[in-house]
Amino acid sequence: MFHPILNQAHAWVERVLRPGDLAVDATVGNGRDTAILAERVGPGGRVIGFDLQQDALDAASARLTSPGTADRVTLVRTGHEGMARVVAQHFPGRRPKAVMFNLGYRPGGDRAFATRPVTTLPALAAALDIVLPGGIITIVCYPGHAGGKDEQDAVLAWARAIPSVRATVVLYQFWNAVNAPCLLAVTPK
Ligand SMILES: C[S@@+](CC[C@H](N)C(=O)[O-])C[C@H]1O[C@@H](n2cnc3c(N)ncnc32)[C@H](O)[C@@H]1O
């Protein structure tokens, strides 16, 4: 009845995205979200993905095996806090329909590269500025690792402060699970 949290994020994003759209993966990691976005936007669409780790970008590239998907994905090794500038550089005049954040550290990767509020919050603000009305920002937070609870608290406070005339904000969480991740969806009006 209730989707696991990452599947729920994909379901919401897939409902919003249309062929030809631009989408952003703000935390590429192993590239699962990147690959799903690339499938969804179709041959005329584009995806731009951000990560600090070359290993992550390489893993994501290796995952883009479905025909045509590699051609529609641009992977940049830079922080997502520069999202507005980097998206404008690569896709002048275009705005994304969806931006996905999957916070924390890359499974199997270096935990020193876990996301941090000091860069996550500016990136979220940038995403809210550039995403199209009717589009969606999804954010998955993991409170169970070092620094994860503080980051989740900061993200939830950011989301709660968004005026309801600006965006609808929904929180999805398995409430009685220990250290359960939470999923936020922000849909600008
Ligand atoms: C949980 S993983 C992402 C998982 C990924 N979405 C997937 O489908 O496999 C989080 C990623 O965020 C990256 N990261 C950390 N700080 C970042 C930043 N400031 N900008 C972009 N990526 C960052 C980490 O290197 C890590 O690979």
Ligand as a Chemical Component Dictionary entry (heavy atoms), coordinates in Angstrom:
data_LIG
# 
_chem_comp.id                   LIG 
_chem_comp.type                 NON-POLYMER 
_chem_comp.pdbx_formal_charge   0 
_chem_comp.three_letter_code    LIG 
# 
loop_
_chem_comp_atom.comp_id 
_chem_comp_atom.atom_id 
_chem_comp_atom.alt_atom_id 
_chem_comp_atom.type_symbol 
_chem_comp_atom.charge 
_chem_comp_atom.model_Cartn_x 
_chem_comp_atom.model_Cartn_y 
_chem_comp_atom.model_Cartn_z 
_chem_comp_atom.pdbx_ordinal 
LIG C1  C1  C 0  22.946 9.334  -1.032 1  
LIG S1  S1  S 1  24.117 9.707  -2.291 2  
LIG C2  C2  C 0  23.053 9.875  -3.713 3  
LIG C3  C3  C 0  22.454 8.575  -4.205 4  
LIG C4  C4  C 0  22.005 8.644  -5.649 5  
LIG N1  N1  N 0  20.944 9.582  -5.866 6  
LIG C5  C5  C 0  21.703 7.301  -6.253 7  
LIG O1  O1  O 0  20.649 7.145  -6.902 8  
LIG O2  O2  O -1 22.544 6.395  -6.147 9  
LIG C6  C6  C 0  24.572 11.396 -1.948 10 
LIG C7  C7  C 0  25.617 11.951 -2.902 11 
LIG O3  O3  O 0  25.692 13.377 -2.712 12 
LIG C8  C8  C 0  26.998 13.775 -3.045 13 
LIG N2  N2  N 0  27.263 15.125 -2.520 14 
LIG C9  C9  C 0  27.671 15.497 -1.288 15 
LIG N3  N3  N 0  27.772 16.840 -1.204 16 
LIG C10 C10 C 0  27.433 17.318 -2.440 17 
LIG C11 C11 C 0  27.347 18.632 -2.999 18 
LIG N4  N4  N 0  27.628 19.726 -2.273 19 
LIG N5  N5  N 0  26.967 18.738 -4.285 20 
LIG C12 C12 C 0  26.682 17.639 -5.031 21 
LIG N6  N6  N 0  26.735 16.380 -4.556 22 
LIG C13 C13 C 0  27.106 16.222 -3.277 23 
LIG C14 C14 C 0  27.871 12.680 -2.433 24 
LIG O4  O4  O 0  29.150 12.667 -3.047 25 
LIG C15 C15 C 0  27.030 11.425 -2.710 26 
LIG O5  O5  O 0  27.479 10.756 -3.853 27 
# 
loop_
_chem_comp_bond.comp_id 
_chem_comp_bond.atom_id_1 
_chem_comp_bond.atom_id_2 
_chem_comp_bond.value_order 
_chem_comp_bond.pdbx_ordinal 
LIG C1  S1  SING 1  
LIG S1  C2  SING 2  
LIG S1  C6  SING 3  
LIG C2  C3  SING 4  
LIG C3  C4  SING 5  
LIG C4  N1  SING 6  
LIG C4  C5  SING 7  
LIG C5  O1  DOUB 8  
LIG C5  O2  SING 9  
LIG C6  C7  SING 10 
LIG C7  O3  SING 11 
LIG C7  C15 SING 12 
LIG O3  C8  SING 13 
LIG C8  N2  SING 14 
LIG C8  C14 SING 15 
LIG N2  C9  SING 16 
LIG N2  C13 SING 17 
LIG C9  N3  DOUB 18 
LIG N3  C10 SING 19 
LIG C10 C11 SING 20 
LIG C10 C13 DOUB 21 
LIG C11 N4  SING 22 
LIG C11 N5  DOUB 23 
LIG N5  C12 SING 24 
LIG C12 N6  DOUB 25 
LIG N6  C13 SING 26 
LIG C14 O4  SING 27 
LIG C14 C15 SING 28 
LIG C15 O5  SING 29 
# 
